[in-house]
Each structure stands twice: as C-alpha cells, then as structure tokens.
Amino acid sequence: MNVRVIRSLIVFFAGLAGAAGVALGAAAAHRVDDPGLATAAQMLVLHAAAAVAVAAHLRTVHERPMRGSTVWIAAAVLLIGGALLFAGDIALRGFTGNRLFPMAAPIGGSTMIGGWVVLAIAALAGLRRG
C-alpha cells in the first residue's frame, strides 16, 4: 500500500472521528446528562485534527513510497484508534450504562498517549535524516 492510499485512509477515519466528536458534543450539550460525553467529544475532535496534520505532513515530506513514513503512519493510527476506543467506551457507558469491554477507556487513553510519544519520536527521527 502506498503513502497516498494510507494518507487518504487516515483522513477518512479522522473525518469519521471528528464527526462523531461533534455529534457526541451535541448529545452532551442537549440530550444526555453525562459529563464524560463532553470529554469523549473533545478527545475525538482533538485527535482527529492531529491525525489530519500527520496526513498533511506525509503529503509534503514523504512523497516517496513509505520512505521514513512508517513511524508517522503509526502515530496517526494510534491517535485515531485510541480516541475511538476511549470515546466509544465512554459514549456507550453514557448512553446505555454498558462498556465495550473491561478497561477499554484506559487502554484507549494509553493508546492516545502512545500516539503522541510516537509522533514526537517521528519528529526527532526526521531531524536525524536531515
């Protein structure tokens, strides 16, 4: 799979996460009295924007197929995947009282943190390559 396709997939899933974040924010403001929903909405929108920024970076810096881009792609996947898992668990609890599975939100949160760490590593690795 080339960088262009992966970039498009990152933006696709970031778009879905952003839309879900706005929808959860609206539900938190108007329908469901659960403060966790607002947090879930913020995490989705924030991490969706970060993933779009990673995709933009891939477009401007890594045009050659996969050269140096793997770590950036991993960061985007961790950011979006973690946000979806974290917010999905909190939203499910807010709407139904059930969980996705035990420890889903903490695992999602840890995955988001990992995504930010991988993003920092990718930036430093880019400095080394010059």
N, C-alpha and C positions, 0 to 999 in steps of 0.2 A: 504494500500500500504506500502511495507516495504522500509527501507532505501536504500537497494541495487537498487531497481527499481527507486526510486526518484533520487538517485545519477546518474544512467545512463541517466535519462531524463535531469538532469542538464547539464551533459557533452554533450548530444546530442544538446540541444539548444545553449549551449556555442559554440559548433563546428559550428553550422549554423551562429551564430552571428560573430564569428571570420572570417569565410569565406566571409560573407557579408562585413565585415570591410576591408578585403584585396581587395575585388572587388571594393568597393567604393573608397579606396585609389588609386587603379589603374585608375579608372574613373576620379578622381580628378587630378591625375598627367598627364593624357594623353588625356582626352576627353572633360570634362565639366569644364568650367571656372567659378567655384563657390567655394570660399574658405570654405563655410560651409560643403562641402562634405569631405574635409580632417578632419575637426573636428568630423564629424559623424563617419568617419572610425576609428579615434583614440579612440573614446568612445566605439565603438563596440569591438575592439580588446582588449582594456584595461579591460573592464568589462567581456568579455568572459574569459580572463585569470583569473580574480578574482573569477568567478564562478567555474572554474575548480579547483582552490585552495580550495574553500569551499568543493567541492565534494571530493577532496583528504583528507581533514580534516575529513569529515564524515566517510570515509573508515577507517582511522587509529584510530579515537577516539570513534566513535559512532556505534560500530558493533551491539549492541543490538537494536532491532527494536524500533525506534522512541524515545528512552530514551535520553532526552537532545538535540535531533537533530532538533526539530521543528523550533527553532529560527535561526539556521544555514541555514535550508532549506528556510525559509522566506527571509533571506538576499540574498541568491543566486537568488531567484525568482525576488526580487525587483531589483537587479543589472542587470540581463539579461532583464527583462521586461522593465525596464526604458530605458536601452540602445537601445533596439529595437524600442521603441516608439519614443525616441528622434531622433535617426538616421533615422528612417523611415520617419518621418515628414520632416527632413532637406533634405534627399535624394529626396523625392517626390517633394519638392519645387525646388530643384536644377535641376531635370530632366524635370518636367512638369509645374512648376510655381504654382501648387496646393498644398494644405495642406491635411493632413489626416483628421483633424478636428481642430477647433479653440483651441489654447493653447496646442496642442499635444506635441510640443517640450518642453515647460516649465514643463508640467506635467511629461514627461519622465525624464527630468533633476532632478526634485524634487524627483521622484521615485528612481533614482540612488543615490541621497544624502541620502534618507531614507534607502536604502540598506546598505550603508556604516555605518550609525548610528546603524542599527540593527546588523550588523556584529560586531561592537565594543561592543554592549550590550551582544551579544552571547559570546564573548571572556571573558568579565567580569563575566558573569553567570557561565562560565566554571571554573573560579578561585574559585568561591564560593562553587561549588560542590566538588572541590578538585580533 
